[in-house]
Amino acid sequence: MINSSNLIRLPYTPDLTEGGIAYALRTLSNSFERKGSRPYDRIRRVVAEAAVELAFRRYLSQQEIPFEVISASPFTDPDKYNVSLGGHRCDIKSFLISHRDQISQMRNDPSVILNAPALVPSDHHSMDGYSDHDLYLFAFLSGVIAASQNDLKKVIEMNKPHYLVHVMPDEWRKPLKWNPLGPLVLKSESDADMLVEVSGQDEARGFSTRVANLPAQKRVTLENPFYSVTAVHIKNMPSARLGILSSVIKEAHVISALDWGNIWVYGMDITLAGFISRGEFRQRAKFIAPNSRVFQYDHTKTKNLAVAVSNLNSLQDLFARVQKWSASA
């Protein structure tokens, strides 16, 4: 069991969000939406999860705790890599806490985290390719988002960072036939020039981007072929529609001025809570039904397994063992 003295607080820096966005954009070709979920909510969660992973690796390096980075299983996420400590693959389960009252509560009394459930989606826990000796690590990221148009407007007025993305529909992200989409034509109805970045995949299914300076009321053609287009990114909030046309897809895709999501996560700090092996978790975890209210979520969207955070094992003990193993190797 752990107590509040075992919680490890990590500072948050904007480059963690930048790294999280870069990773999240690469996952769009493999992602799927759970029923009732919204794509930009999911993307922000991916950004937050990747930011925590980066902060964790930074902490290990700073503390001179030896670790390796290995390719993750499952194969459906080829861009994901896990930290390995002493030969044990670590699967970090992190939770973005964005309600301001909860953030204030956590800052005033970090021990409230101990009463939260350490959640793992049951379908993830049942996946093949994992060992009972692999470890689950649990972390909480305190940070706010600017998802609504009013919040985004305030962020822009205050000159705070933001990242506007439009996720393309499935026929663009996951075309049934893997053929070039042909030259893409972009056109804006705006009276001002726009800098537009298009993301997608090339023939080898590698991540690919093109940046175009789009003059007002003019067409621009991207010659180098995409085999899928996953997202479009712009620097500033547009005042008019933006269209993208492929010679292969019959209808042009038109993005209205309100069809953009701000995926920037305004992180404050990260709390590393504790760890548990997959085998021990399987023995001790209890089911939490969908639509349950828990500390992390107003309503869980899927069936989860969980143990109490207070019943996790101390990360300090794990790190000490890893350093001891490394010294004797």
Helices and strands as residue ranges (DSSP letters): G 4-6, E 8-11, H 14-27, H 39-62, E 68-71, E 81-85, E 88-97, H 100-108, G 110-115, E 117-121, H 122-125, E 135-145, H 149-157, E 164-167, H 170-173, E 184-188, E 194-201, E 207-214, E 219-222, E 228-234, E 242-245, E 253-255, E 261-262, E 265-277, H 278-284, E 286-288, E 304-308, G 309-311, H 315-328
